[in-house]
Amino acid sequence: MLPIAVVTGLLVSSMSVLSDETPAQTSIQSATSGDAAVKINEPGNESPAVEPPTALDPTVATQTWLDSVPQDKREKSDAYFEGGYWLILWNYLVAAAISILLLSSRISARLRDLSERLTRYKTPQVACYSVLYLLLVFVLSFPLNVYEHFFREHQYGLATQSFQAWFLEQLIGLGITLIGGTIVLIVLYAVFRRAPKTWWIWGTGVAVVFSFVLVFIAPVFIEPLFNTYKPLTKPEISEAILAMARANEIPVKQVFEVDASRQTTRVSANVSGFLGTTRIALNDNLLKQCTLPEIRLVMAHEMGHYVLNHGAKLLTYLGIFVLVGFALTRILFDDAVRHWGDKWGVRGIADPAGLPLLALIFSTLIFLATPLLNTVVRVTEREADAFGINTAREPDGMAKVALKLGVYRKLNPTTVEEFIFYDHPSGRARIRMAMDWKAANLSAGESSKSESQNPKQTEE
C-alpha cells in the first residue's frame, strides 16, 4: 500500500505517449474572441483603418471577476477549503495512531503469527497478513472517512448520494484495495527477502511499475465500476472537442459522458489512458453547468496533460520521491527495530509484522513533504492551464470555470496557503493568467469585446 499512497497524491494526470509540442490552434473560436474591429471609411475605396483595441488592465479585470462572487458564497467555499487543511493533519494523525496501536499492542505480530500458522510458505503468509491488515485499517479509519467523504460533503452541498449508495462504493473500493494492495505487498516483501540491504532501490522500481500499470488499467477496468461511460450525444459539443483533439494529435474518435451527478455536484473531465485505452471523458455536471466556451477550455486543459507528457513526468517525479523516501525509511526502520523490535514483535524488514512501522514512517514523510508534492502537481496544472488557454483561446471561459471551481476551492488564498495546500493553481492565479493572456492578445489586435468588462452580467 505504500506506493498506492503516493500515487494517490501525484498521479492526477494522464499517461502520454506523445512528445512535448506547441499547442495547435483550432479553427473553432468563441463568441468572445471574434474578429478585430474594423471601420471602413466612406465614401470611396480607401484602405480600412483598424480601431485600436480597448486597453485591458489584467489586475483590475482579475479583481473584478473575484468581486463578482457574493460574500456569503465566498465565505462558504473558504470555510470548506480551509477545513481541508485540518483534514490533512487529522488523516495523518489517524494513520499514525493506527500504526502505533497495531505495533504497541502487538496486534500486528499476532496477525503475522496467525498467517504463519495457516501456511508455511512465505507468499501466502504475506497475502494472508495483507488482507487482515488492510481490513483492519479500513475499519479503524472508517469514522474519519465517513465524516470527510460523506457527511462533510453533504454539509456543503457537494454530494448527491445516499449513505447506502456511498457505502456500497466504499466496499467496491475496499475490494479493489484488497486485491491491488495484496499484490503490491507480495511483490514488495519478495524484494525485502531477497535484497534486505538494497530493497529501497528495487522497491522504487516496484512502486513505479505498479503506478504505471494503475494508470494503464484504471480507465478501462476500475473507473467503470463506479460510473457509467457512454458516448456524448451532443454533436455541437463533441465535435468542438474532437477538433481540438485532432489538432493536437490525440488518438481518439469519440467523447464520453460520465454520470458523475449521481455522486457529486463537482465538474470534472479527463483525457486518460495509454495506447489503445486513451479516452476523452467529461462528467454530466460539466455539461449542465458550463457553456460551450467553458467546456472547450476545460477539455483543452485536460488535453494539455496528455500532450505535455504529464503522466510520464509525474511518474518520474514519483520515482525520485519514492527512492528518497525509501532510503530514509530504511534508515529509520532499522533504527526503530533495534530499539523496539522485541517489544513490538518485529523481526526485520522481511517480517510482515513490520508493515505498520513502514506505513508510519512513510506516511510521516509524505505529510512533511506535502508542500513539495503539491508544488510538483501545481506546476503541471499551470502548464496545462497555459496549454488550454492557447488551444481554446477562451480567456473569459477560463475565468468563469475558475469561479465555478471556487465553489469548493478558496479563490484568493495567501501566498503561503497556496504554496503549502494547493495542488492546483488558485482561482485568482487562473483568472490572472486568463486576463494576462487576454490583454496580450488585445494588444496584438484581437477582439476588444470582453465578457470580463462586466462579469456580474454573466454570473451563473
Disulfide bonds with the S-S distance in Angstrom:
none
